[in-house]
Amino acid sequence: MENNIRSLRSYLMQRLLISLYLLWIISTVVGYFATINYANQPYDLVLLQRANEVAAELKLGTGHEQLDVVPALPDGSDLGMPDRVLYTVTDSEGRKLAGNGNTLRPLSYRRERKGPLFSNGEREGQKTRMVSLTFPSRNGVLQLHVSETTQQRQALIRGILANIVIPELLLTLIALAVVWYGLKEGLRPLEELRHEVANRRRDDLSQLDGGKAPAEVRPLIDAVNNLLERLKQVMAAQQRFVADAAHQLRTPFAGLKTQSELALRTDAPERKQHALEHIHTSTQHGIRLVNQLLALARNEPGGQSTDSFTVLDLNQLAQECTVEWVQMALEKNIDLGYEGTSAAQSVQGDPNSLIEMLNNLIDNAVRYTPVDGHITVGVKAAAQGTELSVEDNGPGIEPQHRERVFERFYRILGTGQSGSGLGLSIVAEVAKRHGAKLKLDVGRDGIGTRISILFPVRPSSIIN
């Protein structure tokens, strides 16, 4: 597979090199045409002056033309004047009347343009520059064409271009070196940052220092720091889960091992049956503990995203969960009731997590509510959203314990109930994941416990 990765420095240098090269080419082309224009002006003036001298010697336009006179013109043999000058006198039809050249042009080529007419041409493989003048005569209009080769012009143009192009090329190379050095120094913070990240330990999730980085890279560093923070939370949650699971599973598995060894060593049916009953109880406790640990892990920060959130009717969800616990409540002669609303109470959340939360709330209420007690599950509309509550008339929770009961594995001593201390922790994590407010208070008339969860109003939480 072809490696398409390239460095930022080489990419920027390539772009800048192309830009500087194109700028140099454009500057050279513009300078070339400007040089031709400015070089031609003085030489054209000299050529026009020489044409006027030839016209004066031939007395053109005076009515007494002397076409047999031969003006003295440079023939290109002089090193100081390497260009050869030729002239031709023609009539209006372009027929040659005099001269040492052979430039024959009818008067119509001027297209009624007045004054000196300059044009470019070629003779014997050499470029020429010519000026044409017109003079009245007794027989009509006479034309004088004076042309010269352009060796001096080309030498001047080459000299001017050399003095323009070479310094521009040097300036371009200097600019390229300055840009390369500037890029090297400008990208040094990124190189230092890359070196820092490359040399980090595997477990080092501390924030990257973006203080020296360019402003354009700061959002990327902030995003990476945000990712590192979330990764730190996920790793901490995983480590906490592993530690909690190892700590909590040690006891039931140790009990299973002890009871199984006891059952294997004894031949008495009563003792074997007693050991098997303990094994069954420990197994149930272990299964419940594992399920609660998994539920806690799923609802921890980073355990699951909010992609599984859907718009649902909390009224219907709570009613269905309450019905599932009626049989267990009847076994203790507890009145388990539900108070809802006629209208749907829509919230945005994960149905499975909300069911786990409700099951733990109702299970906790059934465990601690005495025989002949009552439990009420309610859903109602509140000023700031939708409220879900579970209320019982049990022994209640003392104020000093109300904050700590949501901690993992925290259990109030002397209740006489078995459990792992994870039920309310799961409730707290589910509420936090849904952005809901969790509140624990006393029940009606100051008796029992009332736990409420207030779900915020979300724009998309609408059920048609």
Secondary structure, 3 states (H helix, E strand, C coil): CCCCCCCHHHHHHHHHHHHHHHHHHHHHHHHHHHHHHHHHHHHHHHHHHHHHHHHHHCCCCCCCCCCCCCCCCCECCECCECCEEEEEEECCCCCEEEECCCCCCCHHHHCCCCCCEEEEEEECCEEEEEEEEEEEECCEEEEEEEEEECHHHHHHHHHHHHHHHHHHHHHHHHHHHHHHHHHHHHCHHHHHHHHHHHCCCCCCCCCCCCCCCCCCCHHHHHHHHHHHHHHHHHHHHHHHHHHHHHHHHHHHHHHHHHHHHHHHHCCCHHHHHHHHHHHHHHHHHHHHHHHHHHHHHHHCCCCCCHHHCEEEEHHHHHHHHHHHCHHHHHHCCCEEEEECCCCCCEEEECHHHHHHHHHHHHHHHHHHCCCCCEEEEEEEEECCEEEEEEEECCCCCCHHHCCHHHCCCCCCCCCCCCCCCCHHHHHHHHHHHCCCEEEEEECHHHCCEEEEEEEECCCCCCCC
